[in-house]
Amino acid sequence: MDIQAVRKSYALWAPIYDMTFGRITGVGRSRAVSVLNSLGGRVLEVGVGTGLALPQYGQGVEVIGIDASAQMLEKAQGKVAELGLRHVKALREMDAREMEFADGSFDAVAAMHIMSVVPEPERVMAEMVRVLRPGGALLVVNHFARDAADFGLLAWLERVAAPLANMIGWHSDFERSVVLNTPGLTLVEEAHLPPFGMMTLLRLRKD
């Protein structure tokens, strides 16, 4: 999947995202933001999308959001203006593979439901580690591929959908090893989330 395919896909999804994928992914988003609120500090939300998580952040958090889709960011900016979200300090169009931030700029980084969407996810992981301060928290919420030995309905659907990545806008067969094998991180928490354990929250700490 390349960046232009991602932008094209999400330009189409932007008008209906909140009512479709946004509802399915709501539990993971709320769990991640709850953790971030407890930590406080300066947070980078990578793949902020239409800004569904932005109203959930507490006032003790300063949030900067980035996304590759101008159409999705337009929706997010509308939420910030309408709801008066003063804790949101900036929303910027940016390629997560080459972030325009200095090393160690953030106390926490969140990637909610975007790792199976981005091109070159290994580069995105490395960039998130780079901009995170030592000891800072990285929260990844995502759907990960089921074990190859799993022949259940959900596993079958993942395999069927995998070749359609560019069309549907995400990789159904994304491997959790891409996240867990990133140098400089230690896994702190793993939680499987509804519906049906389809989503997983990984909380990691920068060494």
Steps between C-alpha positions, in 0.01 A plus 500: 500500500643840403427844643292609201280192532449583868409862422260396224333241721450734794380786285210267418454379859521843669129595465376173653793387716350604835184295438679190366856410607483769767232309690675163469827643635351706782590269789870492417510873456339562838732255677810660348393855583420395858860384539635817340290718731643320801853570377448865400758706313551561131336242273542435129208323334623345176218449252260730684246453219170679551596576861268251668733469801563872544197583722597219741837644605514672838613856553831383649606370158634702207422327172654536156344292224636408159343325202580442134143575390399864458133398487520318832684792661230739382247297698728502805549876480124541490466307827770710667328824398146384580584353841763757601767238565775719642719203590549432128802713414543413132370277221743455213508315170811284517648172379559288812810347339676839513367703790593865532574482873825494694618189686328445834231764440212314667419336832268253328412393148175333392434304182137394507381277217757627251791254495328269252430802277834677469761419234829367641375445855852419620608854411196644676581302814861622491385861462258471792782367717727784384260780596412338834706595806688225687262333742200630306195290410403376155144373465407297194140387448449282196357188346769236462499185288387186676726200533556302180354193674171682561240386247205684653270744318692814597832350392345399167363851445846646569656282231228583247532874562881511496541544119251790508718723719522793260126492434374480858779711648656257752691173528287234664804272540725746687745320733549613860870416468545820299419693818657272758830453315568875477836579665497716813161395637383280786147359515322611818140391438294306247121494502252345256194715442143459375336430270605133506857582598557636150705794627808496721654775713878489540660734752877531457772700672799660329817361658 
